[in-house]
Amino acid sequence: MAQRNAPLRLRFADGELTVSAQTQDVGEATESLPIEYAGEELEIGFNPDFLRDGLEAVAADVVQLKLINRLRPGLIEAPDESFWYLIMPIRLAG
């Protein structure tokens, strides 16, 4: 559902990640999955193509996404630190 001009929204809450996308004239989709996360709720937006490129480049089954806040870059990292991918967020409306 996510297209280049529409950000992919990631909402992190205690133990859960909710991924959503909304594209005009196409529709919207939301999916939740369990993750290891403890901290304050955080919602951040990324370009779906750039996020997919970073995730697909990690050869491991487990990926770490390190975030400071919704306006700062994120870091996709392999667990053994053999790979780092810096990704810039997109400002979310509303």
PyMOL Python script that loads the backbone (N, CA, C, O; Angstrom):
from pymol import cmd

cmd.read_pdbstr("""\
ATOM      1  N   MET A   1       0.802  -1.205   0.000  1.00  0.00           N
ATOM      2  CA  MET A   1       0.000   0.000   0.000  1.00  0.00           C
ATOM      3  C   MET A   1       0.842   1.266   0.000  1.00  0.00           C
ATOM      4  O   MET A   1       0.435   2.290  -0.548  1.00  0.00           O
ATOM      5  N   ALA A   2       2.008   1.195   0.610  1.00  0.00           N
ATOM      6  CA  ALA A   2       2.835   2.398   0.702  1.00  0.00           C
ATOM      7  C   ALA A   2       3.465   2.714  -0.647  1.00  0.00           C
ATOM      8  O   ALA A   2       4.050   1.847  -1.297  1.00  0.00           O
ATOM      9  N   GLN A   3       3.336   3.946  -1.046  1.00  0.00           N
ATOM     10  CA  GLN A   3       3.950   4.394  -2.285  1.00  0.00           C
ATOM     11  C   GLN A   3       4.957   5.479  -1.971  1.00  0.00           C
ATOM     12  O   GLN A   3       5.002   5.985  -0.850  1.00  0.00           O
ATOM     13  N   ARG A   4       5.763   5.838  -2.952  1.00  0.00           N
ATOM     14  CA  ARG A   4       6.873   6.766  -2.731  1.00  0.00           C
ATOM     15  C   ARG A   4       6.477   8.076  -2.073  1.00  0.00           C
ATOM     16  O   ARG A   4       7.228   8.590  -1.244  1.00  0.00           O
ATOM     17  N   ASN A   5       5.343   8.622  -2.410  1.00  0.00           N
ATOM     18  CA  ASN A   5       4.973   9.923  -1.867  1.00  0.00           C
ATOM     19  C   ASN A   5       4.229   9.827  -0.537  1.00  0.00           C
ATOM     20  O   ASN A   5       3.865  10.851   0.041  1.00  0.00           O
ATOM     21  N   ALA A   6       4.000   8.609  -0.046  1.00  0.00           N
ATOM     22  CA  ALA A   6       3.288   8.421   1.221  1.00  0.00           C
ATOM     23  C   ALA A   6       4.206   7.717   2.214  1.00  0.00           C
ATOM     24  O   ALA A   6       4.754   6.659   1.904  1.00  0.00           O
ATOM     25  N   PRO A   7       4.383   8.294   3.406  1.00  0.00           N
ATOM     26  CA  PRO A   7       5.271   7.663   4.382  1.00  0.00           C
ATOM     27  C   PRO A   7       4.667   6.395   4.974  1.00  0.00           C
ATOM     28  O   PRO A   7       3.448   6.248   5.067  1.00  0.00           O
ATOM     29  N   LEU A   8       5.530   5.506   5.359  1.00  0.00           N
ATOM     30  CA  LEU A   8       5.148   4.327   6.112  1.00  0.00           C
ATOM     31  C   LEU A   8       5.228   4.727   7.573  1.00  0.00           C
ATOM     32  O   LEU A   8       6.275   5.178   8.037  1.00  0.00           O
ATOM     33  N   ARG A   9       4.130   4.565   8.304  1.00  0.00           N
ATOM     34  CA  ARG A   9       4.094   4.948   9.722  1.00  0.00           C
ATOM     35  C   ARG A   9       4.443   3.747  10.585  1.00  0.00           C
ATOM     36  O   ARG A   9       3.874   2.668  10.419  1.00  0.00           O
ATOM     37  N   LEU A  10       5.377   3.935  11.502  1.00  0.00           N
ATOM     38  CA  LEU A  10       5.734   2.908  12.468  1.00  0.00           C
ATOM     39  C   LEU A  10       5.402   3.447  13.853  1.00  0.00           C
ATOM     40  O   LEU A  10       5.905   4.495  14.256  1.00  0.00           O
ATOM     41  N   ARG A  11       4.554   2.725  14.576  1.00  0.00           N
ATOM     42  CA  ARG A  11       4.210   3.123  15.945  1.00  0.00           C
ATOM     43  C   ARG A  11       4.706   2.053  16.891  1.00  0.00           C
ATOM     44  O   ARG A  11       4.244   0.912  16.864  1.00  0.00           O
ATOM     45  N   PHE A  12       5.662   2.440  17.737  1.00  0.00           N
ATOM     46  CA  PHE A  12       6.249   1.537  18.705  1.00  0.00           C
ATOM     47  C   PHE A  12       5.568   1.739  20.047  1.00  0.00           C
ATOM     48  O   PHE A  12       5.475   2.862  20.542  1.00  0.00           O
ATOM     49  N   ALA A  13       5.099   0.661  20.626  1.00  0.00           N
ATOM     50  CA  ALA A  13       4.516   0.671  21.970  1.00  0.00           C
ATOM     51  C   ALA A  13       5.123  -0.520  22.706  1.00  0.00           C
ATOM     52  O   ALA A  13       5.852  -1.307  22.102  1.00  0.00           O
ATOM     53  N   ASP A  14       4.842  -0.660  23.960  1.00  0.00           N
ATOM     54  CA  ASP A  14       5.423  -1.723  24.780  1.00  0.00           C
ATOM     55  C   ASP A  14       5.167  -3.096  24.152  1.00  0.00           C
ATOM     56  O   ASP A  14       4.047  -3.603  24.196  1.00  0.00           O
ATOM     57  N   GLY A  15       6.210  -3.692  23.568  1.00  0.00           N
ATOM     58  CA  GLY A  15       6.123  -5.028  23.005  1.00  0.00           C
ATOM     59  C   GLY A  15       5.407  -5.141  21.675  1.00  0.00           C
ATOM     60  O   GLY A  15       5.135  -6.255  21.227  1.00  0.00           O
ATOM     61  N   GLU A  16       5.089  -4.023  21.023  1.00  0.00           N
ATOM     62  CA  GLU A  16       4.318  -4.093  19.786  1.00  0.00           C
ATOM     63  C   GLU A  16       4.747  -3.012  18.801  1.00  0.00           C
ATOM     64  O   GLU A  16       5.058  -1.884  19.182  1.00  0.00           O
ATOM     65  N   LEU A  17       4.755  -3.386  17.531  1.00  0.00           N
ATOM     66  CA  LEU A  17       4.995  -2.456  16.434  1.00  0.00           C
ATOM     67  C   LEU A  17       3.771  -2.482  15.538  1.00  0.00           C
ATOM     68  O   LEU A  17       3.332  -3.548  15.106  1.00  0.00           O
ATOM     69  N   THR A  18       3.221  -1.306  15.261  1.00  0.00           N
ATOM     70  CA  THR A  18       2.101  -1.180  14.332  1.00  0.00           C
ATOM     71  C   THR A  18       2.600  -0.429  13.109  1.00  0.00           C
ATOM     72  O   THR A  18       3.076   0.702  13.208  1.00  0.00           O
ATOM     73  N   VAL A  19       2.484  -1.071  11.960  1.00  0.00           N
ATOM     74  CA  VAL A  19       2.916  -0.504  10.692  1.00  0.00           C
ATOM     75  C   VAL A  19       1.671  -0.129   9.908  1.00  0.00           C
ATOM     76  O   VAL A  19       0.760  -0.943   9.757  1.00  0.00           O
ATOM     77  N   SER A  20       1.626   1.097   9.410  1.00  0.00           N
ATOM     78  CA  SER A  20       0.455   1.511   8.637  1.00  0.00           C
ATOM     79  C   SER A  20       0.875   2.385   7.468  1.00  0.00           C
ATOM     80  O   SER A  20       1.894   3.075   7.503  1.00  0.00           O
ATOM     81  N   ALA A  21       0.047   2.329   6.432  1.00  0.00           N
ATOM     82  CA  ALA A  21       0.264   3.143   5.246  1.00  0.00           C
ATOM     83  C   ALA A  21      -1.087   3.589   4.724  1.00  0.00           C
ATOM     84  O   ALA A  21      -2.067   2.846   4.789  1.00  0.00           O
ATOM     85  N   GLN A  22      -1.132   4.788   4.213  1.00  0.00           N
ATOM     86  CA  GLN A  22      -2.358   5.328   3.638  1.00  0.00           C
ATOM     87  C   GLN A  22      -1.973   6.049   2.351  1.00  0.00           C
ATOM     88  O   GLN A  22      -1.132   6.947   2.352  1.00  0.00           O
ATOM     89  N   THR A  23      -2.607   5.637   1.256  1.00  0.00           N
ATOM     90  CA  THR A  23      -2.329   6.233  -0.037  1.00  0.00           C
ATOM     91  C   THR A  23      -3.638   6.700  -0.646  1.00  0.00           C
ATOM     92  O   THR A  23      -4.604   5.942  -0.737  1.00  0.00           O
ATOM     93  N   GLN A  24      -3.657   7.952  -1.059  1.00  0.00           N
ATOM     94  CA  GLN A  24      -4.850   8.515  -1.673  1.00  0.00           C
ATOM     95  C   GLN A  24      -5.202   7.708  -2.918  1.00  0.00           C
ATOM     96  O   GLN A  24      -4.316   7.323  -3.682  1.00  0.00           O
ATOM     97  N   ASP A  25      -6.464   7.455  -3.119  1.00  0.00           N
ATOM     98  CA  ASP A  25      -7.010   6.713  -4.264  1.00  0.00           C
ATOM     99  C   ASP A  25      -6.704   5.214  -4.235  1.00  0.00           C
ATOM    100  O   ASP A  25      -7.190   4.481  -5.095  1.00  0.00           O
ATOM    101  N   VAL A  26      -5.911   4.739  -3.269  1.00  0.00           N
ATOM    102  CA  VAL A  26      -5.603   3.311  -3.193  1.00  0.00           C
ATOM    103  C   VAL A  26      -6.227   2.701  -1.948  1.00  0.00           C
ATOM    104  O   VAL A  26      -6.860   1.647  -2.017  1.00  0.00           O
ATOM    105  N   GLY A  27      -6.048   3.362  -0.811  1.00  0.00           N
ATOM    106  CA  GLY A  27      -6.609   2.859   0.439  1.00  0.00           C
ATOM    107  C   GLY A  27      -5.591   2.915   1.554  1.00  0.00           C
ATOM    108  O   GLY A  27      -4.606   3.650   1.493  1.00  0.00           O
ATOM    109  N   GLU A  28      -5.856   2.113   2.579  1.00  0.00           N
ATOM    110  CA  GLU A  28      -4.957   2.083   3.725  1.00  0.00           C
ATOM    111  C   GLU A  28      -4.849   0.668   4.265  1.00  0.00           C
ATOM    112  O   GLU A  28      -5.728  -0.168   4.058  1.00  0.00           O
ATOM    113  N   ALA A  29      -3.744   0.421   4.966  1.00  0.00           N
ATOM    114  CA  ALA A  29      -3.502  -0.890   5.560  1.00  0.00           C
ATOM    115  C   ALA A  29      -2.778  -0.697   6.884  1.00  0.00           C
ATOM    116  O   ALA A  29      -1.979   0.227   7.041  1.00  0.00           O
ATOM    117  N   THR A  30      -3.068  -1.579   7.831  1.00  0.00           N
ATOM    118  CA  THR A  30      -2.426  -1.553   9.144  1.00  0.00           C
ATOM    119  C   THR A  30      -2.128  -2.989   9.561  1.00  0.00           C
ATOM    120  O   THR A  30      -2.944  -3.891   9.372  1.00  0.00           O
ATOM    121  N   GLU A  31      -0.947  -3.180  10.129  1.00  0.00           N
ATOM    122  CA  GLU A  31      -0.541  -4.498  10.603  1.00  0.00           C
ATOM    123  C   GLU A  31       0.228  -4.325  11.900  1.00  0.00           C
ATOM    124  O   GLU A  31       1.087  -3.449  12.000  1.00  0.00           O
ATOM    125  N   SER A  32      -0.072  -5.152  12.895  1.00  0.00           N
ATOM    126  CA  SER A  32       0.640  -5.117  14.174  1.00  0.00           C
ATOM    127  C   SER A  32       1.407  -6.420  14.359  1.00  0.00           C
ATOM    128  O   SER A  32       0.951  -7.492  13.960  1.00  0.00           O
ATOM    129  N   LEU A  33       2.580  -6.305  14.972  1.00  0.00           N
ATOM    130  CA  LEU A  33       3.357  -7.501  15.252  1.00  0.00           C
ATOM    131  C   LEU A  33       4.121  -7.326  16.547  1.00  0.00           C
ATOM    132  O   LEU A  33       4.473  -6.210  16.928  1.00  0.00           O
ATOM    133  N   PRO A  34       4.379  -8.453  17.234  1.00  0.00           N
ATOM    134  CA  PRO A  34       5.112  -8.372  18.497  1.00  0.00           C
ATOM    135  C   PRO A  34       6.602  -8.136  18.243  1.00  0.00           C
ATOM    136  O   PRO A  34       7.189  -8.718  17.331  1.00  0.00           O
ATOM    137  N   ILE A  35       7.195  -7.280  19.058  1.00  0.00           N
ATOM    138  CA  ILE A  35       8.628  -6.995  18.973  1.00  0.00           C
ATOM    139  C   ILE A  35       9.173  -6.815  20.382  1.00  0.00           C
ATOM    140  O   ILE A  35       8.412  -6.691  21.342  1.00  0.00           O
ATOM    141  N   GLU A  36      10.475  -6.802  20.495  1.00  0.00           N
ATOM    142  CA  GLU A  36      11.105  -6.468  21.766  1.00  0.00           C
ATOM    143  C   GLU A  36      11.264  -4.957  21.805  1.00  0.00           C
ATOM    144  O   GLU A  36      12.150  -4.397  21.160  1.00  0.00           O
ATOM    145  N   TYR A  37      10.396  -4.303  22.570  1.00  0.00           N
ATOM    146  CA  TYR A  37      10.460  -2.853  22.702  1.00  0.00           C
ATOM    147  C   TYR A  37       9.920  -2.485  24.069  1.00  0.00           C
ATOM    148  O   TYR A  37       8.849  -2.938  24.472  1.00  0.00           O
ATOM    149  N   ALA A  38      10.662  -1.670  24.767  1.00  0.00           N
ATOM    150  CA  ALA A  38      10.209  -1.133  26.049  1.00  0.00           C
ATOM    151  C   ALA A  38      10.629   0.329  26.075  1.00  0.00           C
ATOM    152  O   ALA A  38      11.794   0.657  25.852  1.00  0.00           O
ATOM    153  N   GLY A  39       9.698   1.173  26.342  1.00  0.00           N
ATOM    154  CA  GLY A  39       9.986   2.605  26.371  1.00  0.00           C
ATOM    155  C   GLY A  39       8.730   3.388  26.088  1.00  0.00           C
ATOM    156  O   GLY A  39       7.631   2.836  26.022  1.00  0.00           O
ATOM    157  N   GLU A  40       8.906   4.674  25.923  1.00  0.00           N
ATOM    158  CA  GLU A  40       7.767   5.529  25.610  1.00  0.00           C
ATOM    159  C   GLU A  40       7.261   5.230  24.209  1.00  0.00           C
ATOM    160  O   GLU A  40       8.025   4.833  23.330  1.00  0.00           O
ATOM    161  N   GLU A  41       5.967   5.426  24.014  1.00  0.00           N
ATOM    162  CA  GLU A  41       5.404   5.251  22.675  1.00  0.00           C
ATOM    163  C   GLU A  41       6.075   6.223  21.713  1.00  0.00           C
ATOM    164  O   GLU A  41       6.377   7.363  22.064  1.00  0.00           O
ATOM    165  N   LEU A  42       6.298   5.749  20.505  1.00  0.00           N
ATOM    166  CA  LEU A  42       6.974   6.552  19.494  1.00  0.00           C
ATOM    167  C   LEU A  42       6.344   6.255  18.148  1.00  0.00           C
ATOM    168  O   LEU A  42       6.187   5.093  17.772  1.00  0.00           O
ATOM    169  N   GLU A  43       5.983   7.300  17.423  1.00  0.00           N
ATOM    170  CA  GLU A  43       5.487   7.136  16.065  1.00  0.00           C
ATOM    171  C   GLU A  43       6.424   7.895  15.133  1.00  0.00           C
ATOM    172  O   GLU A  43       6.717   9.071  15.351  1.00  0.00           O
ATOM    173  N   ILE A  44       6.889   7.211  14.093  1.00  0.00           N
ATOM    174  CA  ILE A  44       7.860   7.781  13.176  1.00  0.00           C
ATOM    175  C   ILE A  44       7.498   7.359  11.762  1.00  0.00           C
ATOM    176  O   ILE A  44       6.921   6.290  11.561  1.00  0.00           O
ATOM    177  N   GLY A  45       7.831   8.185  10.787  1.00  0.00           N
ATOM    178  CA  GLY A  45       7.542   7.879   9.393  1.00  0.00           C
ATOM    179  C   GLY A  45       8.818   7.734   8.580  1.00  0.00           C
ATOM    180  O   GLY A  45       9.786   8.466   8.783  1.00  0.00           O
ATOM    181  N   PHE A  46       8.807   6.772   7.652  1.00  0.00           N
ATOM    182  CA  PHE A  46       9.940   6.561   6.760  1.00  0.00           C
ATOM    183  C   PHE A  46       9.454   6.376   5.335  1.00  0.00           C
ATOM    184  O   PHE A  46       8.319   5.957   5.107  1.00  0.00           O
ATOM    185  N   ASN A  47      10.309   6.688   4.383  1.00  0.00           N
ATOM    186  CA  ASN A  47      10.058   6.357   2.991  1.00  0.00           C
ATOM    187  C   ASN A  47      10.070   4.829   2.896  1.00  0.00           C
ATOM    188  O   ASN A  47      11.056   4.206   3.290  1.00  0.00           O
ATOM    189  N   PRO A  48       9.010   4.212   2.388  1.00  0.00           N
ATOM    190  CA  PRO A  48       8.942   2.746   2.376  1.00  0.00           C
ATOM    191  C   PRO A  48      10.051   2.091   1.549  1.00  0.00           C
ATOM    192  O   PRO A  48      10.524   1.014   1.910  1.00  0.00           O
ATOM    193  N   ASP A  49      10.469   2.711   0.462  1.00  0.00           N
ATOM    194  CA  ASP A  49      11.532   2.131  -0.365  1.00  0.00           C
ATOM    195  C   ASP A  49      12.873   2.122   0.364  1.00  0.00           C
ATOM    196  O   ASP A  49      13.605   1.133   0.317  1.00  0.00           O
ATOM    197  N   PHE A  50      13.192   3.231   1.041  1.00  0.00           N
ATOM    198  CA  PHE A  50      14.452   3.313   1.772  1.00  0.00           C
ATOM    199  C   PHE A  50      14.464   2.354   2.957  1.00  0.00           C
ATOM    200  O   PHE A  50      15.489   1.733   3.241  1.00  0.00           O
ATOM    201  N   LEU A  51      13.336   2.228   3.649  1.00  0.00           N
ATOM    202  CA  LEU A  51      13.251   1.310   4.778  1.00  0.00           C
ATOM    203  C   LEU A  51      13.423  -0.129   4.304  1.00  0.00           C
ATOM    204  O   LEU A  51      14.166  -0.900   4.912  1.00  0.00           O
ATOM    205  N   ARG A  52      12.751  -0.487   3.238  1.00  0.00           N
ATOM    206  CA  ARG A  52      12.860  -1.851   2.698  1.00  0.00           C
ATOM    207  C   ARG A  52      14.296  -2.149   2.252  1.00  0.00           C
ATOM    208  O   ARG A  52      14.804  -3.244   2.495  1.00  0.00           O
ATOM    209  N   ASP A  53      14.949  -1.183   1.603  1.00  0.00           N
ATOM    210  CA  ASP A  53      16.339  -1.380   1.177  1.00  0.00           C
ATOM    211  C   ASP A  53      17.246  -1.697   2.367  1.00  0.00           C
ATOM    212  O   ASP A  53      18.081  -2.598   2.296  1.00  0.00           O
ATOM    213  N   GLY A  54      17.079  -0.962   3.443  1.00  0.00           N
ATOM    214  CA  GLY A  54      17.900  -1.192   4.635  1.00  0.00           C
ATOM    215  C   GLY A  54      17.625  -2.531   5.281  1.00  0.00           C
ATOM    216  O   GLY A  54      18.555  -3.228   5.684  1.00  0.00           O
ATOM    217  N   LEU A  55      16.356  -2.901   5.384  1.00  0.00           N
ATOM    218  CA  LEU A  55      16.001  -4.172   6.017  1.00  0.00           C
ATOM    219  C   LEU A  55      16.445  -5.364   5.186  1.00  0.00           C
ATOM    220  O   LEU A  55      16.906  -6.366   5.733  1.00  0.00           O
ATOM    221  N   GLU A  56      16.310  -5.265   3.875  1.00  0.00           N
ATOM    222  CA  GLU A  56      16.702  -6.371   3.001  1.00  0.00           C
ATOM    223  C   GLU A  56      18.215  -6.554   2.926  1.00  0.00           C
ATOM    224  O   GLU A  56      18.684  -7.631   2.556  1.00  0.00           O
ATOM    225  N   ALA A  57      18.972  -5.540   3.265  1.00  0.00           N
ATOM    226  CA  ALA A  57      20.430  -5.632   3.209  1.00  0.00           C
ATOM    227  C   ALA A  57      21.021  -6.385   4.395  1.00  0.00           C
ATOM    228  O   ALA A  57      22.179  -6.799   4.344  1.00  0.00           O
ATOM    229  N   VAL A  58      20.248  -6.569   5.456  1.00  0.00           N
ATOM    230  CA  VAL A  58      20.722  -7.302   6.634  1.00  0.00           C
ATOM    231  C   VAL A  58      20.534  -8.790   6.375  1.00  0.00           C
ATOM    232  O   VAL A  58      19.424  -9.237   6.087  1.00  0.00           O
ATOM    233  N   ALA A  59      21.607  -9.551   6.477  1.00  0.00           N
ATOM    234  CA  ALA A  59      21.556 -10.986   6.198  1.00  0.00           C
ATOM    235  C   ALA A  59      20.984 -11.782   7.375  1.00  0.00           C
ATOM    236  O   ALA A  59      20.571 -12.926   7.189  1.00  0.00           O
ATOM    237  N   ALA A  60      20.952 -11.221   8.549  1.00  0.00           N
ATOM    238  CA  ALA A  60      20.490 -11.932   9.748  1.00  0.00           C
ATOM    239  C   ALA A  60      18.968 -11.984   9.813  1.00  0.00           C
ATOM    240  O   ALA A  60      18.279 -11.213   9.144  1.00  0.00           O
ATOM    241  N   ASP A  61      18.454 -12.906  10.628  1.00  0.00           N
ATOM    242  CA  ASP A  61      17.009 -13.022  10.842  1.00  0.00           C
ATOM    243  C   ASP A  61      16.491 -11.945  11.787  1.00  0.00           C
ATOM    244  O   ASP A  61      15.303 -11.624  11.782  1.00  0.00           O
ATOM    245  N   VAL A  62      17.384 -11.393  12.594  1.00  0.00           N
ATOM    246  CA  VAL A  62      17.022 -10.368  13.575  1.00  0.00           C
ATOM    247  C   VAL A  62      17.644  -9.046  13.145  1.00  0.00           C
ATOM    248  O   VAL A  62      18.799  -8.998  12.721  1.00  0.00           O
ATOM    249  N   VAL A  63      16.870  -7.980  13.257  1.00  0.00           N
ATOM    250  CA  VAL A  63      17.330  -6.642  12.884  1.00  0.00           C
ATOM    251  C   VAL A  63      17.033  -5.699  14.041  1.00  0.00           C
ATOM    252  O   VAL A  63      15.987  -5.807  14.681  1.00  0.00           O
ATOM    253  N   GLN A  64      17.939  -4.786  14.307  1.00  0.00           N
ATOM    254  CA  GLN A  64      17.712  -3.764  15.318  1.00  0.00           C
ATOM    255  C   GLN A  64      17.488  -2.432  14.626  1.00  0.00           C
ATOM    256  O   GLN A  64      18.238  -2.055  13.725  1.00  0.00           O
ATOM    257  N   LEU A  65      16.454  -1.722  15.051  1.00  0.00           N
ATOM    258  CA  LEU A  65      16.203  -0.367  14.575  1.00  0.00           C
ATOM    259  C   LEU A  65      16.362   0.537  15.783  1.00  0.00           C
ATOM    260  O   LEU A  65      15.556   0.490  16.713  1.00  0.00           O
ATOM    261  N   LYS A  66      17.391   1.351  15.769  1.00  0.00           N
ATOM    262  CA  LYS A  66      17.686   2.233  16.899  1.00  0.00           C
ATOM    263  C   LYS A  66      17.168   3.627  16.579  1.00  0.00           C
ATOM    264  O   LYS A  66      17.484   4.200  15.537  1.00  0.00           O
ATOM    265  N   LEU A  67      16.364   4.164  17.499  1.00  0.00           N
ATOM    266  CA  LEU A  67      15.730   5.465  17.315  1.00  0.00           C
ATOM    267  C   LEU A  67      15.930   6.321  18.551  1.00  0.00           C
ATOM    268  O   LEU A  67      15.956   5.810  19.671  1.00  0.00           O
ATOM    269  N   ILE A  68      16.072   7.627  18.348  1.00  0.00           N
ATOM    270  CA  ILE A  68      16.163   8.576  19.456  1.00  0.00           C
ATOM    271  C   ILE A  68      14.820   9.279  19.627  1.00  0.00           C
ATOM    272  O   ILE A  68      14.258   9.304  20.722  1.00  0.00           O
ATOM    273  N   ASN A  69      14.316   9.846  18.543  1.00  0.00           N
ATOM    274  CA  ASN A  69      12.985  10.460  18.542  1.00  0.00           C
ATOM    275  C   ASN A  69      12.485  10.506  17.106  1.00  0.00           C
ATOM    276  O   ASN A  69      13.186  10.076  16.190  1.00  0.00           O
ATOM    277  N   ARG A  70      11.287  11.022  16.906  1.00  0.00           N
ATOM    278  CA  ARG A  70      10.655  10.953  15.584  1.00  0.00           C
ATOM    279  C   ARG A  70      11.236  11.914  14.554  1.00  0.00           C
ATOM    280  O   ARG A  70      10.896  11.835  13.373  1.00  0.00           O
ATOM    281  N   LEU A  71      12.101  12.811  14.983  1.00  0.00           N
ATOM    282  CA  LEU A  71      12.699  13.769  14.057  1.00  0.00           C
ATOM    283  C   LEU A  71      14.167  13.488  13.739  1.00  0.00           C
ATOM    284  O   LEU A  71      14.741  14.126  12.857  1.00  0.00           O
ATOM    285  N   ARG A  72      14.769  12.552  14.442  1.00  0.00           N
ATOM    286  CA  ARG A  72      16.185  12.227  14.246  1.00  0.00           C
ATOM    287  C   ARG A  72      16.335  10.979  13.388  1.00  0.00           C
ATOM    288  O   ARG A  72      15.425  10.150  13.359  1.00  0.00           O
ATOM    289  N   PRO A  73      17.450  10.821  12.693  1.00  0.00           N
ATOM    290  CA  PRO A  73      17.653   9.628  11.862  1.00  0.00           C
ATOM    291  C   PRO A  73      17.602   8.349  12.684  1.00  0.00           C
ATOM    292  O   PRO A  73      17.916   8.344  13.874  1.00  0.00           O
ATOM    293  N   GLY A  74      17.204   7.273  12.031  1.00  0.00           N
ATOM    294  CA  GLY A  74      17.210   5.953  12.645  1.00  0.00           C
ATOM    295  C   GLY A  74      18.405   5.165  12.131  1.00  0.00           C
ATOM    296  O   GLY A  74      18.979   5.496  11.093  1.00  0.00           O
ATOM    297  N   LEU A  75      18.771   4.128  12.857  1.00  0.00           N
ATOM    298  CA  LEU A  75      19.894   3.290  12.477  1.00  0.00           C
ATOM    299  C   LEU A  75      19.428   1.844  12.435  1.00  0.00           C
ATOM    300  O   LEU A  75      19.028   1.284  13.456  1.00  0.00           O
ATOM    301  N   ILE A  76      19.482   1.240  11.249  1.00  0.00           N
ATOM    302  CA  ILE A  76      19.193  -0.182  11.099  1.00  0.00           C
ATOM    303  C   ILE A  76      20.525  -0.896  11.253  1.00  0.00           C
ATOM    304  O   ILE A  76      21.513  -0.551  10.604  1.00  0.00           O
ATOM    305  N   GLU A  77      20.534  -1.904  12.130  1.00  0.00           N
ATOM    306  CA  GLU A  77      21.799  -2.549  12.463  1.00  0.00           C
ATOM    307  C   GLU A  77      21.632  -4.058  12.535  1.00  0.00           C
ATOM    308  O   GLU A  77      20.621  -4.557  13.031  1.00  0.00           O
ATOM    309  N   ALA A  78      22.630  -4.782  12.037  1.00  0.00           N
ATOM    310  CA  ALA A  78      22.679  -6.232  12.219  1.00  0.00           C
ATOM    311  C   ALA A  78      23.095  -6.501  13.665  1.00  0.00           C
ATOM    312  O   ALA A  78      23.849  -5.713  14.235  1.00  0.00           O
ATOM    313  N   PRO A  79      22.621  -7.599  14.274  1.00  0.00           N
ATOM    314  CA  PRO A  79      22.959  -7.876  15.675  1.00  0.00           C
ATOM    315  C   PRO A  79      24.462  -7.952  15.950  1.00  0.00           C
ATOM    316  O   PRO A  79      24.904  -7.592  17.041  1.00  0.00           O
ATOM    317  N   ASP A  80      25.250  -8.412  14.983  1.00  0.00           N
ATOM    318  CA  ASP A  80      26.695  -8.521  15.195  1.00  0.00           C
ATOM    319  C   ASP A  80      27.431  -7.233  14.811  1.00  0.00           C
ATOM    320  O   ASP A  80      28.661  -7.203  14.796  1.00  0.00           O
ATOM    321  N   GLU A  81      26.686  -6.177  14.502  1.00  0.00           N
ATOM    322  CA  GLU A  81      27.215  -4.868  14.139  1.00  0.00           C
ATOM    323  C   GLU A  81      28.076  -4.896  12.874  1.00  0.00           C
ATOM    324  O   GLU A  81      28.933  -4.033  12.687  1.00  0.00           O
ATOM    325  N   SER A  82      27.850  -5.885  12.009  1.00  0.00           N
ATOM    326  CA  SER A  82      28.596  -5.968  10.764  1.00  0.00           C
ATOM    327  C   SER A  82      27.987  -5.085   9.673  1.00  0.00           C
ATOM    328  O   SER A  82      28.573  -4.919   8.603  1.00  0.00           O
ATOM    329  N   PHE A  83      26.807  -4.520   9.952  1.00  0.00           N
ATOM    330  CA  PHE A  83      26.107  -3.715   8.959  1.00  0.00           C
ATOM    331  C   PHE A  83      25.363  -2.596   9.654  1.00  0.00           C
ATOM    332  O   PHE A  83      24.673  -2.830  10.647  1.00  0.00           O
ATOM    333  N   TRP A  84      25.496  -1.376   9.141  1.00  0.00           N
ATOM    334  CA  TRP A  84      24.751  -0.214   9.627  1.00  0.00           C
ATOM    335  C   TRP A  84      24.116   0.481   8.437  1.00  0.00           C
ATOM    336  O   TRP A  84      24.710   0.568   7.363  1.00  0.00           O
ATOM    337  N   TYR A  85      22.900   0.975   8.640  1.00  0.00           N
ATOM    338  CA  TYR A  85      22.179   1.686   7.579  1.00  0.00           C
ATOM    339  C   TYR A  85      21.466   2.856   8.233  1.00  0.00           C
ATOM    340  O   TYR A  85      20.569   2.656   9.052  1.00  0.00           O
ATOM    341  N   LEU A  86      21.850   4.064   7.882  1.00  0.00           N
ATOM    342  CA  LEU A  86      21.242   5.274   8.429  1.00  0.00           C
ATOM    343  C   LEU A  86      20.039   5.650   7.573  1.00  0.00           C
ATOM    344  O   LEU A  86      20.141   5.703   6.347  1.00  0.00           O
ATOM    345  N   ILE A  87      18.909   5.908   8.208  1.00  0.00           N
ATOM    346  CA  ILE A  87      17.690   6.257   7.471  1.00  0.00           C
ATOM    347  C   ILE A  87      17.071   7.512   8.074  1.00  0.00           C
ATOM    348  O   ILE A  87      16.921   7.630   9.290  1.00  0.00           O
ATOM    349  N   MET A  88      16.718   8.441   7.199  1.00  0.00           N
ATOM    350  CA  MET A  88      16.131   9.696   7.636  1.00  0.00           C
ATOM    351  C   MET A  88      14.611   9.558   7.739  1.00  0.00           C
ATOM    352  O   MET A  88      13.987   8.948   6.870  1.00  0.00           O
ATOM    353  N   PRO A  89      14.021  10.111   8.777  1.00  0.00           N
ATOM    354  CA  PRO A  89      12.568  10.034   8.914  1.00  0.00           C
ATOM    355  C   PRO A  89      11.862  11.072   8.034  1.00  0.00           C
ATOM    356  O   PRO A  89      12.475  12.016   7.535  1.00  0.00           O
ATOM    357  N   ILE A  90      10.569  10.866   7.866  1.00  0.00           N
ATOM    358  CA  ILE A  90       9.707  11.805   7.179  1.00  0.00           C
ATOM    359  C   ILE A  90       8.784  12.395   8.230  1.00  0.00           C
ATOM    360  O   ILE A  90       8.227  11.660   9.046  1.00  0.00           O
ATOM    361  N   ARG A  91       8.615  13.697   8.224  1.00  0.00           N
ATOM    362  CA  ARG A  91       7.676  14.327   9.170  1.00  0.00           C
ATOM    363  C   ARG A  91       6.262  13.866   8.866  1.00  0.00           C
ATOM    364  O   ARG A  91       5.810  13.909   7.722  1.00  0.00           O
ATOM    365  N   LEU A  92       5.570  13.423   9.912  1.00  0.00           N
ATOM    366  CA  LEU A  92       4.200  12.943   9.762  1.00  0.00           C
ATOM    367  C   LEU A  92       3.229  14.064  10.046  1.00  0.00           C
ATOM    368  O   LEU A  92       3.427  14.850  10.972  1.00  0.00           O
ATOM    369  N   ALA A  93       2.185  14.138   9.252  1.00  0.00           N
ATOM    370  CA  ALA A  93       1.119  15.115   9.486  1.00  0.00           C
ATOM    371  C   ALA A  93       0.194  14.587  10.580  1.00  0.00           C
ATOM    372  O   ALA A  93      -0.076  13.389  10.662  1.00  0.00           O
ATOM    373  N   GLY A  94      -0.274  15.490  11.402  1.00  0.00           N
ATOM    374  CA  GLY A  94      -1.235  15.117  12.445  1.00  0.00           C
ATOM    375  C   GLY A  94      -0.610  14.430  13.543  1.00  0.00           C
ATOM    376  O   GLY A  94      -1.287  14.051  14.499  1.00  0.00           O
TER     377      GLY A  94
END
""", "prot")
cmd.dss("prot")
cmd.show_as("cartoon", "prot")
cmd.util.cbc("prot")
cmd.orient("prot")
